[in-house]
Amino acid sequence: MENRWRDADAASFADDLLQLRVYTSRLLGQDPDLVLHGGGNTSVKITQENFFGETESLLYVKGSGWDLATIEAPGFPAVKMDTLLKMARLEHLSDTDMVRLQRSAMIDPGAPNPSVEAILHALIPFRFVDHTHADAVVTLSNTPHGEQLLRELYGERMLIFPYVMPGFILAKDVHQRTRDIDWSQYDGIILLHHGVFTFADEAKISYAHMIDIVAKAEAFIEEQGAALSPGETIEALSGEQDLLTLASIRHRVSCIRSQASLCRLAQDPLSQLFAQQKNLSRIASQGPLTPDHVIRTKRIPALLDPDPVAAIDKFTSEYEYYFEKNKSEGQTCLNPAPCWAVWPGIGTLKFGGSSKELGIIDDINQHTLKSILQAEKLGGWCALPEKDIFELEYWELEQAKLKKGAQGADLQGKIALVTGAASGIGKACVEALIAQGAVVAAVDIDPAIETRFATESVIGIRCDVTDTSDIHSALRRLVTNFGGLDILISNAGTFPSSARIEEMDEALWDKSMAINLTSHQRVLSACIPFLRQGMDPAVIFIASKNVPAPGVGASSYSVAKAGMTQLARIAALELAGDGIRVNTLHPDAVFDTAIWTDEVLEKRARHYGLSIKEYKTRNLLKTEICSSDVAELTCALAGPPFAKTTGAQIPIDGGNERVI
Ligand code: ZN
């Protein structure tokens, strides 16, 4: 645990208490061993004059929705201290009333809700208060003799309190326990199974207390020989059968959640080490590292042994039982699917509605796995009892946090593969898919594809679609990263130069057939087993107006595209029984692609005696067709608007007499 305080950095806002608060909050937030994804909170007490010239004592405390790593001054709503202290003296206070009272005592009604720990921050009689869920301290606490161990480690200068529910109940509990103490005797409070509070009148000292306390716990773990050594390396999952099992697990979880969801396989050294443990059924069934994590990860993972899909169903029925057993009146069961799973001997899986959610679960998971394995070496992992975890999981304020993050885009959680994705229609399709909530494997023969899309929702894969082994390895990356395949957009193509039939170069013809026709059959064939496990699976072929309305000199292109269209029609017949829809688009005159440079456009326009604008809009509707228009229609075909359509051919050409 490194002390990141730098006098030179802090000096620039030494007189500005709020900026100093921002500075050390960010120092805490930068260390994932202290806080993760919105966890932890900090505050500073400032006395200032209000509009009426009266002096007011205020608590600037972390606002909900802000993350310590990136927090700024507006992330600290100011709440009147006297109201918070009065609240601590109440006998009972519901969560909703607590939020309402805190809001009524804010000096800026537009600021975010204060942290649920605001009352506790107010009660601690020091200017700066820091709170984290430090891994090392919570790990020690989550062992059979955790409390005793912590008392021996920290001695007299630490208050150690048992776990109670965060929020008003915790504030009230600490209030009662600290009524008669001399606060100057202490450097901090450890809340068992939860985290650490430190405090001081100086930002630097409160922060340093936090670092020292955590460093001490880390050193102890190390001394006890509980630091982790790597396990045996497990081979990456590669067999098609394993990948199909993965896709069927993801399908089952999506069905239980009633929403397409992603699933990521983790086979990093820590996940592998964990998956190799002999006592998984005990250590994986205890509970999370700190109760705060439960809203992201649920209490425990599914254990995928021996039949992975049946294990998901078993988890679901056990979760429903857990809810029935612990529920209070008026509570509704959350979706009962697991948020993560351990696949014995293989690795771990995370489930989520978006790649961002997968990332959050993965981060929390890394810390949880490490903590569990360390605690096992310190006498055994024991998390909080089920009832306490349930209370937090079904806490109305925690539920509210999750609802804020809910997204409802049409293709949310869908997994797509787009070929020819580096430019033109393919690239536009990738952009439209991610805008609608899908994740995408964007494949192209151009190596630039690997970095073309700077988002965690896309994996760019260099792939020659005429090479079957390339297609399989792209699918392997897609399935291990996102869990399956719902949408195939078969778009890769080439536009050969014009030649009449008797003058056709054989190599040119063969190349067009290979790319514009055969590769589409190869890609579809490799994708079918995964599409069968997809959620409302759909295939869209990007063909051409040349199919219904061919032109002179374009036989190598038009014949291949006509073959592709016939392939799509047969696929629609063959795959309907599996619920897979197959439709074809016939775009025309899409000029915002790489082949249509200004120079080429001008030449073609001149050839017809037209201006560029007239040339671009040579259709019945006199409209210009862009890659993004084709992409929007492609997404519609993949989504609910065309859920009951298969085998269709749809022009997107602005209207053409020969086609009509
Ligand atoms: Zn906390």
Residues whose N, C-alpha, C, O or C-beta is under 5 A from the ligand:
A	BS01	ZN	G195
